[in-house]
């Protein structure tokens, strides 16, 4: 017999994170700044320019 817990999973702490965000209004592309290999990357989804931004994202260790 299996028992299942209805406990909520522990919340993942969120931190302010620097990201690159696509400037194209029709695209929702973004990437964490530390995952970019270029000084000013192009959007991987639509190849538009990207701008720096700060978002609250789950912490990655």
Backbone bond lengths (Angstrom), bond angles and torsions (degrees), N, CA, C in turn:
res aa  C-N    CA-C-N  psi(-1)  N-CA   C-N-CA  omega(-1)  CA-C   N-CA-C  phi
1 X - - - 1.449 - - 1.531 107.92 -
2 X 1.319 117.05 131.83 1.463 122.10 -178.33 1.529 109.51 -100.74
3 X 1.306 115.85 142.28 1.457 121.83 176.29 1.518 108.36 -115.79
4 X 1.311 115.68 135.60 1.454 120.35 -179.52 1.520 109.03 -117.00
5 X 1.307 115.54 136.38 1.452 121.30 -179.57 1.523 110.03 -91.09
6 X 1.313 116.43 139.83 1.464 121.03 176.56 1.521 110.39 -100.20
7 X 1.326 116.18 17.60 1.458 119.60 179.24 1.521 109.54 -68.88
8 X 1.312 114.85 144.34 1.453 120.47 176.03 1.533 108.45 -73.06
9 X 1.328 117.00 139.50 1.464 118.21 176.33 1.525 109.81 -65.92
10 X 1.332 116.40 154.70 1.459 119.74 179.10 1.517 109.39 -62.69
11 X 1.324 116.94 135.69 1.465 118.78 179.34 1.528 110.89 -67.97
12 X 1.316 115.85 140.88 1.460 121.02 177.75 1.520 107.36 -85.98
13 X 1.335 117.62 125.74 1.467 118.91 -178.02 1.526 111.04 -65.56
14 X 1.337 115.70 137.72 1.455 120.99 178.05 1.520 109.21 -104.85
15 X 1.336 116.10 143.55 1.462 122.25 179.92 1.523 109.35 -131.19
16 X 1.331 115.88 156.22 1.459 120.28 175.02 1.516 107.58 -66.12
17 X 1.333 116.71 125.84 1.456 121.97 -174.83 1.522 109.80 -129.33
18 X 1.332 116.74 132.88 1.457 121.51 176.30 1.522 108.85 -75.88
19 X 1.332 115.90 129.45 1.462 121.27 -179.58 1.524 109.50 -134.37
20 X 1.329 115.62 164.06 1.455 122.94 169.21 1.522 105.83 -102.98
21 X 1.327 116.89 131.25 1.459 122.15 -178.22 1.528 109.18 -120.83
22 X 1.325 117.04 136.91 1.462 122.52 -178.57 1.528 110.49 -65.64
23 X 1.337 116.33 139.22 1.467 121.02 179.99 1.520 112.45 -87.82
24 X 1.326 118.49 -9.19 1.465 122.83 178.82 1.531 108.96 -75.31
25 X 1.327 117.94 121.94 1.467 121.96 -177.74 1.523 113.11 -61.28
26 X 1.325 117.57 -28.51 1.460 120.50 -178.86 1.526 113.71 -86.58
27 X 1.313 117.48 0.74 1.469 121.57 -177.30 1.524 109.33 -119.50
28 X 1.314 117.01 140.81 1.465 120.30 179.10 1.535 111.07 -110.44
29 X 1.337 116.51 23.78 1.465 120.94 -177.89 1.518 112.91 -68.68
30 X 1.321 115.07 142.42 1.464 121.94 174.74 1.520 107.87 -159.44
31 X 1.341 117.02 161.13 1.462 121.92 175.70 1.521 109.47 -151.16
32 X 1.312 115.25 150.83 1.462 119.66 176.16 1.522 108.52 -63.95
33 X 1.325 115.72 140.37 1.463 120.70 -177.28 1.532 111.52 -59.59
34 X 1.328 117.43 -39.16 1.462 119.45 -177.40 1.533 112.63 -76.78
35 X 1.341 118.86 -2.10 1.468 122.06 174.96 1.526 111.20 -100.25
36 X 1.333 117.14 2.09 1.457 121.89 -179.16 1.527 109.85 -92.67
37 X 1.333 116.16 140.39 1.463 120.79 179.12 1.521 112.13 -97.67
38 X 1.326 118.34 -7.75 1.460 122.52 -177.28 1.517 110.63 -115.17
39 X 1.333 116.18 155.49 1.472 120.79 178.53 1.522 110.78 -65.37
40 X 1.326 117.95 -40.32 1.466 123.06 174.43 1.522 107.43 -135.16
41 X 1.313 117.05 94.23 1.460 120.38 -175.33 1.528 113.42 -74.50
42 X 1.330 114.94 157.96 1.469 121.94 171.01 1.530 106.45 -94.00
43 X 1.315 116.85 151.73 1.459 121.23 -179.83 1.532 109.77 -61.02
44 X 1.329 118.55 128.42 1.463 120.77 179.76 1.537 112.80 -70.89
45 X 1.327 117.45 -15.02 1.462 120.52 -179.15 1.525 113.30 -92.36
46 X 1.353 116.79 -40.85 1.469 118.89 -175.02 1.524 113.37 -129.34
47 X 1.327 118.48 -0.54 1.471 125.16 178.49 1.528 114.10 68.14
48 X 1.335 118.95 14.31 1.466 121.76 175.47 1.521 109.43 -76.39
49 X 1.337 115.63 169.56 1.454 119.24 177.14 1.528 109.40 -71.78
50 X 1.326 114.75 158.79 1.465 120.01 179.49 1.514 108.65 -123.70
51 X 1.337 116.21 154.35 1.458 121.43 179.20 1.524 109.59 -125.61
52 X 1.348 116.89 149.06 1.463 119.35 179.10 1.526 111.26 -69.99
53 X 1.322 115.24 148.98 1.465 122.27 -176.85 1.530 107.26 -158.21
54 X 1.321 117.20 162.01 1.464 121.90 176.30 1.525 108.16 -119.33
55 X 1.344 116.10 132.32 1.470 121.45 179.38 1.528 109.34 -131.64
56 X 1.328 115.33 156.19 1.453 120.40 172.80 1.538 106.59 -88.57
57 X 1.342 115.96 114.19 1.459 121.62 -177.04 1.520 110.09 -131.28
58 X 1.338 117.31 157.67 1.461 119.39 175.83 1.528 110.56 -59.03
59 X 1.315 115.08 140.94 1.462 121.17 -178.85 1.523 110.63 -70.72
60 X 1.324 115.59 135.24 1.468 121.18 175.53 1.522 106.74 -112.48
61 X 1.319 115.61 129.64 1.468 117.69 -179.26 1.498 112.25 -92.67
